[in-house]
Amino acid sequence: MAGERSKTIGEVGESIAENFFNKIGWGLPQKGVYYPCINSQKHALSTSKNGEKTQHGIDFHVSYKSSLESETLNNIIISVKHAKDSKYPASATEKFKGYIRDLIHTRECFLRSGDRRESNMAHKGCKRINDIPVLFYISSYDHEDFDFVSKLQSSRFMSDYDIGELYVVDNRRVSFILNVLLYIESKHSDWEWYFFHPLTGMNIADSTIMQHNKKMQVEFLNSPFIPFLLKKNIGGHETCKFLVASIDGFSENNLAKLITYCRQNTNDNINDVEIITCDYFPDDHDSIKRKVLSANETELNVSLGNFKPNFRNLANV
């Protein structure tokens, strides 16, 4: 019975993850991919009966051409963990480190797998390949906004591995992204929305890159804010709005940073900017808004919003 319940909990977590990835434009990823282990003793789990590991399994595999790096393919290797009857650990425990260790070992063997070769061959014109592990770690026992990632800030467990990128997605990050998308789809239902991809020195030379599309880039999984471009046809002309959602609370410093970001990433065709947080309320924050706008002397038409459902949001209507 315990094994059956564990399987059910795992299946629920995978279903949540799969629907989340579909929401952020990753489509229906490959599920349950298995391939041989090339370092059977080093990668063996502590529970292994014979002290060896014969194969690795990826819960989900997503591949796409990056919009933030020129001529670059991103292979996203995803492990899903779902805690149903227990809370998140208070720190990077040995159990959690085991999740990370197994995911990184999985990546090591993925680099030599036929699945990776097939993925690379399916995406033409890519001169660079990023193989990026993602631990999708959610807890149904904790609050939907629980911030587990912050518990890892003082831990140095990643220093044991030679890896450039690894993302941990927790309750707070999943809820943030879902709430923002729900806000956009409900408040701006007559607009078409897209994830915005800023031009930088890493992607400006690639003429095939679109600055906006429906696919969220993996880098935004741990970003403090996510930018969007909204479009609507008004009177036969395309009208655009720039929207930035911040996972951090409203503050004078945060607002000033976001306004600067908006100024740097909008052109003459975009004057309307909306900045949303989880805790903005006009009666508390409009004096700060006026102060920041006056100090920045921006010509943008800046509005503020709150993406977290609350009866006080009615003051924004």
Buried (B, 14 or more C-beta within 10 A) or exposed (E): EEEEEEEEBBEBBBEBBBEBBEBBBBEEBBEEBEBEBBEBEEBBEEEEEEEBBEEBEBBBBBBBBBBBBBBBBBBBBBBBBBBBEEEBBEEBEEEBBEBBBBBBBBBBBBEEBEBBEEBBEEBEEBEEBBBBBBBBBBBBEBEBBBBBBEBBEEBEBEEEBEBEBBBBBBBBBBBBBBBBBEBBEEBBEEBEBBBBBEBEEEBEEBEEBEBBBEBBBBBBBBEEBBBBBBEBEEEEEEBBBBBBBBBBEBBBEBBBBBBEBBBEBBEEEBBBBBBBBBBBBEEEBEEBBEEBBEEBEBEBEBBBBBBBEEEBBEEBE
